[in-house]
Amino acid sequence: FPKGTAEHTGHFLLLDQDTSLQLSFPANKGTVEVYIEKDILSVLRQEIDYLKNYKHGCNEQTASKLMALLLDKEIKAQLGEKWEEEKLVGKCLRILAKNQNGHGDWGWWNRSVGSDWVSRHVVKALLMAQQNGYETPGLENALRLLTSEINTISQSRLLANLRLLADAQQNFPFQD
């Protein structure tokens, strides 16, 4: 991979009526690309393809790729189009299962030190996969970890975890 970080800056504008825009760009920022689409579905499909083909494989990106694949499957089913990404979904699920730490969380890379944000992101992806009929190894262990932490974490983490547990329809006694 080339050294450095690619930086992209963008704006998304929804134009309802006849609209004219005046655009100006700093000359020192490099090439400017302007995309115009007739509907939001085209934009969504481009973003899904970007995530499906993203070359880095940290746990966060693998979870994002899994969510994009599942959205793509749903969109193509609605449009009556053929979907051929089952192997890639399976690969994402295997990677996330392999990279889960023993006590149920995920770090950024492989089995690195757990991150609350990454763990919640992976759990969201696994819930989405489970709702679409896929086996999700490790999801139950992750939900047990989230449940066990409820009385020992900060308010901000508590709210995020409770939201996720509610999405997973996990019932448990909770008193504040």
VEXDO-708667 format. One record per residue: x, y, z of N, C-alpha, C, CB in turn; residue in one letter. Coordinates in Angstrom, 1 decimal, padded with zeros to 4 digits. Glycine has a CB too. Example, Ala and Ser with C-alpha at 12.3 -4.5 7.8 and 13.67 -1.06 7.14 Angstrom:
((013.2,-005.7,007.8),(012.3,-004.5,007.8),(013.2,-003.3,007.8),(011.3,-004.5,009.0),"a")
((012.8,-002.2,007.1),(013.7,-001.1,007.1),(012.9,000.0,007.9),(014.1,-000.6,005.7),"s")
This chain:
((000.8,-001.2,000.0),(000.0,000.0,000.0),(000.9,001.2,000.0),(-000.9,000.0,001.2),"f")
((000.4,002.3,-000.7),(001.2,003.5,-000.6),(001.2,004.1,000.8),(000.7,004.6,-001.6),"p")
((002.3,004.8,001.2),(002.3,005.5,002.5),(001.4,006.7,002.5),(003.8,005.9,002.8),"k")
((000.9,007.0,003.7),(000.1,008.2,003.9),(-001.3,007.8,004.1),(000.3,009.1,002.8),"g")
((-002.1,008.8,004.1),(-003.6,008.7,004.3),(-004.3,009.4,003.2),(-004.0,009.2,005.7),"t")
((-005.2,008.8,002.5),(-006.0,009.5,001.5),(-007.1,010.2,002.2),(-006.6,008.4,000.5),"a")
((-007.3,011.5,001.9),(-008.3,012.3,002.5),(-009.3,012.7,001.5),(-007.7,013.5,003.2),"e")
((-010.6,012.4,001.8),(-011.7,012.8,000.9),(-012.6,013.8,001.7),(-012.4,011.6,000.4),"h")
((-013.0,014.8,001.0),(-013.9,015.7,001.6),(-015.1,015.8,000.6),(-013.3,017.2,001.8),"t")
((-016.3,015.8,001.2),(-017.4,015.9,000.3),(-018.6,016.5,000.9),(-017.7,014.5,-000.2),"g")
((-019.5,016.8,000.0),(-020.8,017.3,000.4),(-021.9,016.6,-000.3),(-020.9,018.9,000.2),"h")
((-023.0,016.3,000.4),(-024.1,015.6,-000.2),(-025.3,016.6,-000.2),(-024.5,014.3,000.5),"f")
((-025.8,016.9,-001.4),(-026.9,017.9,-001.5),(-028.1,017.2,-002.2),(-026.4,019.1,-002.3),"l")
((-029.2,017.4,-001.6),(-030.4,016.9,-002.2),(-031.1,018.1,-002.8),(-031.3,016.2,-001.1),"l")
((-031.3,018.0,-004.1),(-031.9,019.1,-004.8),(-033.3,018.8,-005.2),(-031.1,019.5,-006.1),"l")
((-034.3,019.4,-004.6),(-035.7,019.0,-004.8),(-036.3,019.6,-006.1),(-036.6,019.4,-003.7),"d")
((-036.0,020.8,-006.4),(-036.6,021.6,-007.5),(-035.5,021.9,-008.5),(-037.4,022.8,-007.0),"q")
((-035.9,022.8,-009.4),(-034.9,023.3,-010.3),(-033.9,024.1,-009.4),(-035.5,024.2,-011.4),"d")
((-032.7,023.9,-009.5),(-031.7,024.5,-008.6),(-030.4,024.8,-009.4),(-031.4,023.6,-007.4),"t")
((-029.9,025.9,-009.1),(-028.5,026.2,-009.6),(-027.6,026.4,-008.5),(-028.6,027.5,-010.6),"s")
((-026.4,026.0,-008.6),(-025.3,026.1,-007.6),(-024.1,026.8,-008.2),(-025.0,024.8,-007.0),"l")
((-023.4,027.6,-007.4),(-022.1,028.1,-007.7),(-021.1,027.4,-006.8),(-022.0,029.7,-007.6),"q")
((-020.2,026.7,-007.4),(-019.3,025.9,-006.6),(-017.9,026.5,-006.8),(-019.3,024.4,-007.0),"l")
((-017.1,026.6,-005.7),(-015.7,027.0,-005.8),(-014.9,026.0,-005.0),(-015.5,028.5,-005.4),"s")
((-013.6,025.8,-005.4),(-012.8,024.9,-004.7),(-011.4,025.4,-004.6),(-012.7,023.5,-005.5),"f")
((-010.7,025.1,-003.4),(-009.4,025.6,-003.2),(-008.4,025.0,-004.3),(-008.9,025.3,-001.8),"p")
((-007.6,025.8,-004.9),(-006.7,025.3,-006.0),(-005.7,024.3,-005.5),(-006.1,026.5,-006.7),"a")
((-005.3,024.4,-004.2),(-004.2,023.6,-003.7),(-004.6,022.3,-003.1),(-003.5,024.4,-002.6),"n")
((-005.9,021.9,-003.3),(-006.4,020.6,-002.7),(-006.4,019.5,-003.7),(-007.8,020.9,-002.2),"k")
((-006.0,019.7,-005.0),(-005.9,018.6,-005.9),(-007.2,018.5,-006.8),(-005.7,017.3,-005.2),"g")
((-007.4,017.4,-007.4),(-008.4,017.1,-008.3),(-009.8,017.2,-007.7),(-008.2,015.8,-009.0),"t")
((-010.7,017.7,-008.4),(-012.1,017.8,-007.9),(-013.0,017.0,-008.8),(-012.6,019.3,-007.9),"v")
((-013.8,016.2,-008.1),(-014.8,015.3,-008.9),(-016.2,015.7,-008.4),(-014.5,013.8,-008.7),"e")
((-017.1,015.9,-009.3),(-018.5,016.2,-009.0),(-019.3,015.1,-009.6),(-018.9,017.6,-009.6),"v")
((-020.2,014.5,-008.7),(-021.1,013.4,-009.1),(-022.5,013.9,-009.0),(-020.8,012.1,-008.3),"y")
((-023.3,013.6,-010.0),(-024.7,014.0,-010.0),(-025.5,012.7,-010.3),(-025.0,015.2,-011.0),"i")
((-026.4,012.4,-009.4),(-027.2,011.2,-009.6),(-028.7,011.7,-009.6),(-027.0,010.2,-008.5),"e")
((-029.5,010.9,-010.3),(-030.9,011.2,-010.4),(-031.7,010.7,-009.2),(-031.5,010.7,-011.7),"k")
((-031.2,009.7,-008.5),(-031.9,009.2,-007.3),(-031.0,008.8,-006.2),(-032.9,008.1,-007.7),"d")
((-031.4,008.6,-005.0),(-030.6,008.3,-003.9),(-030.2,006.8,-004.0),(-031.4,008.5,-002.6),"i")
((-031.0,006.0,-004.6),(-030.6,004.5,-004.7),(-029.3,004.4,-005.4),(-031.7,003.8,-005.4),"l")
((-029.0,005.2,-006.5),(-027.7,005.1,-007.2),(-026.6,005.4,-006.3),(-027.7,006.0,-008.4),"s")
((-026.7,006.4,-005.4),(-025.7,006.8,-004.5),(-025.5,005.7,-003.5),(-026.1,008.1,-003.8),"v")
((-026.6,005.1,-002.9),(-026.5,004.1,-001.9),(-025.8,002.9,-002.5),(-027.9,003.7,-001.5),"l")
((-026.1,002.5,-003.7),(-025.4,001.3,-004.4),(-024.0,001.6,-004.6),(-026.1,001.0,-005.7),"r")
((-023.6,002.8,-004.9),(-022.1,003.1,-005.1),(-021.4,003.0,-003.8),(-022.0,004.5,-005.7),"q")
((-022.0,003.5,-002.7),(-021.4,003.4,-001.4),(-021.3,001.9,-000.9),(-022.2,004.2,-000.4),"e")
((-022.3,001.1,-001.2),(-022.3,-000.3,-000.8),(-021.1,-001.0,-001.6),(-023.6,-001.0,-001.2),"i")
((-021.0,-000.7,-002.9),(-019.9,-001.3,-003.7),(-018.6,-000.8,-003.1),(-020.0,-000.9,-005.1),"d")
((-018.4,000.4,-002.7),(-017.2,000.9,-002.1),(-016.8,000.1,-000.9),(-017.3,002.4,-001.7),"y")
((-017.8,-000.2,000.0),(-017.5,-000.9,001.2),(-017.3,-002.4,000.9),(-018.7,-000.9,002.2),"l")
((-018.0,-003.0,-000.1),(-017.7,-004.4,-000.5),(-016.3,-004.6,-001.0),(-018.8,-004.8,-001.5),"k")
((-015.8,-003.6,-001.6),(-014.5,-003.7,-002.2),(-013.4,-003.0,-001.4),(-014.5,-003.1,-003.6),"n")
((-013.6,-002.6,-000.2),(-012.6,-001.9,000.6),(-011.5,-002.8,000.9),(-013.3,-001.3,001.9),"y")
((-010.3,-002.4,000.7),(-009.1,-003.3,000.8),(-008.6,-003.6,002.2),(-008.0,-002.8,-000.1),"k")
((-008.9,-002.8,003.2),(-008.4,-003.0,004.5),(-009.4,-003.9,005.3),(-008.2,-001.6,005.3),"h")
((-008.8,-004.6,006.2),(-009.7,-005.6,006.9),(-009.7,-005.6,008.4),(-009.2,-006.9,006.5),"g")
((-009.7,-004.4,009.0),(-009.8,-004.4,010.5),(-011.2,-004.9,010.8),(-009.5,-002.9,011.0),"c")
((-011.5,-005.1,012.1),(-012.8,-005.7,012.5),(-013.9,-004.7,012.2),(-012.7,-006.0,014.0),"n")
((-013.6,-003.4,012.3),(-014.6,-002.4,012.1),(-015.0,-002.4,010.6),(-014.1,-001.0,012.4),"e")
((-014.0,-002.5,009.7),(-014.3,-002.5,008.3),(-014.9,-003.8,007.8),(-013.0,-002.3,007.5),"q")
((-014.5,-004.9,008.5),(-015.2,-006.2,008.1),(-016.6,-006.2,008.5),(-014.4,-007.4,008.9),"t")
((-017.0,-005.6,009.7),(-018.4,-005.5,010.1),(-019.1,-004.5,009.1),(-018.5,-004.9,011.5),"a")
((-018.5,-003.4,008.7),(-019.1,-002.5,007.8),(-019.4,-003.2,006.4),(-018.3,-001.2,007.6),"s")
((-018.4,-004.0,006.0),(-018.5,-004.7,004.7),(-019.7,-005.7,004.8),(-017.2,-005.5,004.4),"k")
((-019.8,-006.4,006.0),(-020.9,-007.4,006.2),(-022.2,-006.7,006.1),(-020.7,-008.1,007.5),"l")
((-022.4,-005.5,006.8),(-023.6,-004.8,006.7),(-023.9,-004.3,005.3),(-023.6,-003.5,007.6),"m")
((-022.9,-003.9,004.5),(-023.1,-003.4,003.2),(-023.6,-004.6,002.3),(-021.8,-002.8,002.6),"a")
((-023.0,-005.8,002.5),(-023.4,-007.0,001.7),(-024.8,-007.3,002.0),(-022.5,-008.2,002.1),"l")
((-025.2,-007.3,003.3),(-026.6,-007.6,003.6),(-027.6,-006.6,003.1),(-026.8,-007.7,005.1),"l")
((-027.3,-005.3,003.1),(-028.1,-004.3,002.4),(-028.2,-004.5,000.9),(-027.6,-002.9,002.7),"l")
((-027.1,-004.9,000.3),(-027.0,-005.1,-001.1),(-028.0,-006.3,-001.5),(-025.6,-005.4,-001.6),"d")
((-027.9,-007.3,-000.6),(-028.8,-008.5,-000.8),(-030.3,-008.1,-000.8),(-028.5,-009.6,000.2),"k")
((-030.6,-007.3,000.2),(-032.0,-006.8,000.3),(-032.4,-005.9,-000.9),(-032.2,-006.0,001.6),"e")
((-031.6,-005.0,-001.3),(-031.9,-004.1,-002.4),(-032.1,-005.0,-003.7),(-030.8,-003.1,-002.6),"i")
((-031.1,-005.9,-003.9),(-031.2,-006.7,-005.2),(-032.5,-007.6,-005.1),(-030.0,-007.5,-005.3),"k")
((-032.8,-008.1,-004.0),(-034.1,-008.9,-003.9),(-035.3,-008.0,-004.2),(-034.2,-009.5,-002.5),"a")
((-035.3,-006.8,-003.7),(-036.4,-005.9,-004.0),(-036.5,-005.5,-005.5),(-036.3,-004.6,-003.2),"q")
((-035.4,-005.5,-006.1),(-035.3,-005.1,-007.6),(-035.4,-006.3,-008.5),(-034.1,-004.3,-007.8),"l")
((-035.4,-007.5,-007.9),(-035.5,-008.7,-008.7),(-034.2,-009.0,-009.4),(-036.6,-008.6,-009.7),"g")
((-033.1,-008.6,-008.8),(-031.7,-008.8,-009.4),(-031.0,-009.9,-008.7),(-030.9,-007.5,-009.3),"e")
((-030.1,-010.6,-009.4),(-029.4,-011.7,-008.9),(-028.3,-011.2,-007.9),(-028.7,-012.5,-010.0),"k")
((-028.1,-011.9,-006.8),(-027.1,-011.6,-005.8),(-026.2,-012.7,-005.6),(-027.8,-011.2,-004.4),"w")
((-024.9,-012.5,-005.7),(-023.9,-013.6,-005.7),(-022.8,-013.4,-004.7),(-023.4,-013.8,-007.1),"e")
((-023.1,-013.0,-003.5),(-022.1,-012.6,-002.5),(-022.1,-013.5,-001.3),(-022.3,-011.2,-002.1),"e")
((-022.8,-014.7,-001.3),(-022.9,-015.5,-000.2),(-021.5,-015.9,000.4),(-023.6,-016.8,-000.5),"e")
((-020.5,-016.2,-000.5),(-019.2,-016.5,000.0),(-018.5,-015.4,000.7),(-018.3,-016.9,-001.2),"k")
((-018.7,-014.2,000.3),(-018.1,-013.0,000.9),(-018.8,-012.8,002.3),(-018.3,-011.8,000.1),"l")
((-020.1,-013.0,002.4),(-020.8,-012.9,003.7),(-020.2,-013.9,004.7),(-022.3,-013.1,003.6),"v")
((-020.0,-015.2,004.2),(-019.4,-016.2,005.0),(-018.0,-015.9,005.4),(-019.4,-017.5,004.2),"g")
((-017.2,-015.3,004.5),(-015.9,-014.9,004.9),(-015.9,-013.9,006.0),(-015.1,-014.4,003.6),"k")
((-016.7,-012.9,005.9),(-016.8,-011.8,006.9),(-017.2,-012.4,008.2),(-017.8,-010.7,006.5),"c")
((-018.2,-013.3,008.2),(-018.6,-014.0,009.5),(-017.5,-014.8,010.1),(-019.8,-014.8,009.2),"l")
((-016.7,-015.5,009.3),(-015.6,-016.3,009.8),(-014.5,-015.4,010.4),(-015.0,-017.2,008.7),"r")
((-014.2,-014.3,009.7),(-013.1,-013.4,010.2),(-013.6,-012.8,011.5),(-012.9,-012.3,009.2),"i")
((-014.8,-012.4,011.6),(-015.3,-011.8,012.9),(-015.3,-012.8,014.0),(-016.6,-011.2,012.7),"l")
((-015.7,-014.0,013.7),(-015.6,-015.1,014.7),(-014.2,-015.4,015.2),(-016.3,-016.4,014.2),"a")
((-013.3,-015.5,014.3),(-011.9,-015.8,014.6),(-011.3,-014.6,015.4),(-011.1,-016.0,013.3),"k")
((-011.7,-013.4,015.1),(-011.0,-012.2,015.8),(-011.7,-011.8,017.1),(-011.1,-011.1,014.8),"n")
((-012.7,-012.5,017.5),(-013.4,-012.2,018.8),(-012.5,-012.6,019.9),(-014.7,-012.9,018.9),"q")
((-012.3,-011.7,020.9),(-011.5,-012.1,022.1),(-012.3,-013.1,022.9),(-011.2,-010.8,022.9),"n")
((-011.6,-013.8,023.8),(-012.2,-014.9,024.5),(-013.3,-014.5,025.4),(-011.2,-015.5,025.4),"g")
((-013.3,-013.3,026.0),(-014.4,-012.8,026.8),(-015.6,-012.2,026.1),(-013.9,-011.9,027.9),"h")
((-015.5,-012.1,024.8),(-016.6,-011.6,024.0),(-016.5,-010.3,023.2),(-017.7,-011.6,024.9),"g")
((-015.5,-009.6,023.4),(-015.4,-008.3,022.6),(-014.4,-008.4,021.5),(-015.0,-007.2,023.6),"d")
((-014.3,-007.3,020.7),(-013.4,-007.2,019.6),(-012.6,-005.9,019.7),(-014.2,-007.1,018.3),"w")
((-011.4,-006.0,019.3),(-010.5,-004.8,019.1),(-010.5,-004.4,017.7),(-009.1,-005.1,019.6),"g")
((-009.6,-003.4,017.3),(-009.6,-003.0,016.0),(-009.0,-004.0,015.0),(-008.7,-001.7,015.9),"w")
((-008.0,-004.7,015.4),(-007.3,-005.7,014.6),(-007.2,-007.0,015.2),(-005.9,-005.2,014.2),"w")
((-007.5,-008.1,014.5),(-007.4,-009.5,015.0),(-007.9,-009.6,016.4),(-005.9,-009.9,014.9),"n")
((-007.2,-010.1,017.3),(-007.6,-010.2,018.7),(-006.9,-009.2,019.6),(-007.3,-011.7,019.2),"r")
((-006.9,-008.0,019.1),(-006.3,-006.9,019.9),(-007.1,-006.5,021.1),(-006.0,-005.7,019.0),"s")
((-006.6,-005.6,021.9),(-007.3,-005.1,023.1),(-008.7,-004.7,022.7),(-006.5,-004.0,023.8),"v")
((-009.7,-005.1,023.4),(-011.1,-004.8,023.1),(-011.4,-003.3,023.1),(-012.0,-005.4,024.1),"g")
((-012.3,-002.9,022.2),(-012.8,-001.5,022.0),(-014.3,-001.6,022.1),(-012.3,-000.9,020.7),"s")
((-014.9,-000.8,023.0),(-016.3,-000.7,023.1),(-017.0,-000.4,021.8),(-016.7,000.3,024.2),"d")
((-016.5,000.6,021.1),(-017.1,001.1,019.9),(-017.0,000.0,018.8),(-016.4,002.4,019.4),"w")
((-015.9,-000.6,018.7),(-015.7,-001.7,017.6),(-016.6,-002.8,018.0),(-014.2,-002.1,017.5),"v")
((-016.6,-003.2,019.3),(-017.5,-004.3,019.7),(-018.9,-004.1,019.4),(-017.3,-004.6,021.2),"s")
((-019.4,-002.9,019.7),(-020.8,-002.6,019.4),(-021.1,-002.6,017.9),(-021.2,-001.2,020.0),"r")
((-020.1,-002.1,017.1),(-020.3,-002.1,015.7),(-020.4,-003.5,015.1),(-019.1,-001.3,015.0),"h")
((-019.5,-004.4,015.6),(-019.5,-005.8,015.2),(-020.8,-006.4,015.6),(-018.3,-006.6,015.8),"v")
((-021.3,-006.2,016.8),(-022.5,-006.8,017.3),(-023.7,-006.3,016.4),(-022.8,-006.4,018.8),"v")
((-023.7,-005.1,016.0),(-024.8,-004.6,015.1),(-024.7,-005.4,013.8),(-024.6,-003.1,014.8),"k")
((-023.5,-005.6,013.2),(-023.4,-006.3,012.0),(-023.9,-007.8,012.2),(-022.0,-006.3,011.5),"a")
((-023.5,-008.4,013.3),(-023.9,-009.8,013.5),(-025.4,-009.9,013.8),(-023.1,-010.3,014.8),"l")
((-026.0,-008.9,014.4),(-027.4,-008.9,014.6),(-028.1,-008.8,013.2),(-027.9,-007.7,015.5),"l")
((-027.6,-008.0,012.4),(-028.2,-007.8,011.1),(-028.1,-009.2,010.3),(-027.5,-006.7,010.3),"m")
((-026.9,-009.8,010.4),(-026.7,-011.1,009.8),(-027.7,-012.2,010.3),(-025.3,-011.6,009.9),"a")
((-027.9,-012.2,011.6),(-028.8,-013.1,012.3),(-030.2,-012.9,011.8),(-028.7,-013.0,013.8),"q")
((-030.6,-011.7,011.7),(-032.0,-011.3,011.3),(-032.2,-011.7,009.8),(-032.2,-009.8,011.4),"q")
((-031.1,-011.9,009.1),(-031.2,-012.4,007.7),(-030.9,-013.9,007.5),(-030.1,-011.6,006.8),"n")
((-031.0,-014.6,008.7),(-030.9,-016.0,008.6),(-029.5,-016.7,008.7),(-031.5,-016.5,007.4),"g")
((-028.5,-015.9,009.0),(-027.2,-016.4,009.0),(-026.8,-016.9,010.5),(-026.1,-015.4,008.5),"y")
((-026.0,-017.9,010.6),(-025.5,-018.3,011.9),(-024.4,-017.3,012.3),(-024.9,-019.7,011.9),"e")
((-024.5,-016.8,013.5),(-023.5,-015.8,013.9),(-022.8,-016.2,015.2),(-024.3,-014.5,014.3),"t")
((-021.7,-017.0,014.9),(-020.9,-017.4,016.0),(-020.3,-016.3,016.8),(-019.7,-018.3,015.5),"p")
((-020.4,-016.4,018.1),(-019.8,-015.3,019.0),(-020.8,-014.2,019.4),(-018.7,-014.7,018.3),"g")
((-022.0,-014.1,018.7),(-022.9,-013.1,019.0),(-023.4,-013.3,020.5),(-024.1,-013.1,018.0),"l")
((-023.8,-014.5,020.8),(-024.3,-014.7,022.1),(-023.3,-014.4,023.2),(-024.8,-016.2,022.3),"e")
((-022.1,-014.7,023.0),(-021.0,-014.4,024.0),(-020.8,-012.9,024.1),(-019.7,-015.0,023.5),"n")
((-020.9,-012.2,023.0),(-020.8,-010.7,023.0),(-022.0,-010.1,023.8),(-020.7,-010.1,021.6),"a")
((-023.2,-010.6,023.5),(-024.4,-010.1,024.2),(-024.3,-010.3,025.7),(-025.7,-010.7,023.6),"l")
((-023.8,-011.5,026.1),(-023.6,-011.8,027.5),(-022.6,-010.8,028.2),(-023.1,-013.3,027.7),"r")
((-021.5,-010.5,027.4),(-020.6,-009.5,027.9),(-021.2,-008.2,028.1),(-019.4,-009.4,027.0),"l")
((-022.0,-007.7,027.1),(-022.6,-006.4,027.2),(-023.6,-006.4,028.4),(-023.4,-006.1,026.0),"l")
((-024.3,-007.5,028.6),(-025.3,-007.6,029.7),(-024.5,-007.6,031.1),(-026.1,-008.8,029.6),"t")
((-023.4,-008.3,031.2),(-022.7,-008.4,032.4),(-022.1,-007.1,032.8),(-021.7,-009.5,032.3),"s")
((-021.8,-006.2,031.9),(-021.2,-004.9,032.2),(-022.1,-003.8,032.6),(-020.4,-004.5,031.0),"e")
((-023.4,-004.0,032.5),(-024.4,-003.0,032.6),(-024.2,-002.1,033.9),(-025.8,-003.6,032.6),"i")
((-023.9,-002.8,035.0),(-023.9,-002.1,036.3),(-022.5,-001.5,036.6),(-024.3,-003.0,037.4),"n")
((-021.5,-001.6,035.7),(-020.2,-001.2,036.0),(-019.6,-000.2,035.0),(-019.3,-002.4,036.1),"t")
((-020.4,000.3,034.1),(-019.8,001.2,033.1),(-020.4,002.6,033.1),(-020.1,000.6,031.7),"i")
((-019.7,003.5,032.4),(-020.1,004.9,032.4),(-021.5,005.1,031.8),(-019.1,005.7,031.6),"s")
((-022.1,006.2,032.0),(-023.4,006.5,031.5),(-023.5,006.5,030.0),(-023.9,007.9,032.0),"q")
((-022.5,007.0,029.3),(-022.5,007.0,027.8),(-022.4,005.6,027.3),(-021.3,007.9,027.3),"s")
((-021.5,004.8,027.9),(-021.4,003.4,027.4),(-022.7,002.7,027.8),(-020.2,002.7,028.1),"r")
((-023.3,003.0,028.9),(-024.5,002.3,029.4),(-025.6,002.5,028.3),(-025.0,002.8,030.7),"l")
((-025.8,003.8,027.9),(-026.9,004.1,027.0),(-026.7,003.4,025.6),(-027.0,005.6,026.7),"l")
((-025.4,003.4,025.2),(-025.1,002.7,023.9),(-025.4,001.2,024.0),(-023.7,003.0,023.5),"a")
((-024.9,000.6,025.1),(-025.1,-000.8,025.3),(-026.6,-001.2,025.5),(-024.3,-001.3,026.5),"n")
((-027.3,-000.4,026.2),(-028.8,-000.7,026.4),(-029.5,-000.6,025.1),(-029.4,000.3,027.4),"l")
((-029.1,000.4,024.2),(-029.8,000.5,022.9),(-029.5,-000.8,022.1),(-029.2,001.7,022.2),"r")
((-028.3,-001.2,022.1),(-027.9,-002.4,021.3),(-028.6,-003.7,021.9),(-026.4,-002.6,021.4),"l")
((-028.6,-003.8,023.2),(-029.3,-004.9,023.8),(-030.8,-004.9,023.5),(-029.1,-004.9,025.4),"l")
((-031.4,-003.7,023.5),(-032.8,-003.6,023.1),(-033.0,-004.1,021.7),(-033.3,-002.2,023.3),"a")
((-032.1,-003.6,020.8),(-032.2,-004.1,019.4),(-032.1,-005.6,019.2),(-031.1,-003.4,018.5),"d")
((-031.3,-006.2,020.1),(-031.1,-007.6,020.1),(-032.2,-008.4,020.9),(-029.8,-008.0,020.8),"a")
((-033.2,-007.6,021.4),(-034.3,-008.1,022.2),(-033.8,-008.9,023.4),(-035.2,-008.9,021.3),"q")
((-032.8,-008.5,024.1),(-032.3,-009.1,025.2),(-033.0,-008.6,026.5),(-030.7,-008.9,025.4),"q")
((-033.7,-009.4,027.1),(-034.5,-009.0,028.3),(-033.6,-009.4,029.6),(-035.9,-009.7,028.4),"n")
((-033.5,-008.4,030.5),(-032.8,-008.7,031.7),(-033.2,-007.6,032.7),(-031.2,-008.7,031.5),"f")
((-033.1,-007.9,034.0),(-033.5,-006.9,035.0),(-032.5,-005.8,035.1),(-033.7,-007.6,036.4),"p")
((-033.0,-004.6,035.1),(-032.0,-003.5,035.1),(-032.6,-002.4,036.1),(-031.7,-002.8,033.7),"f")
((-031.9,-002.0,037.0),(-032.3,-000.9,037.9),(-031.2,000.2,038.0),(-032.7,-001.4,039.4),"q")
((-031.6,001.4,037.8),(-030.6,002.5,037.9),(-030.6,003.1,039.3),(-030.9,003.6,036.9),"d")
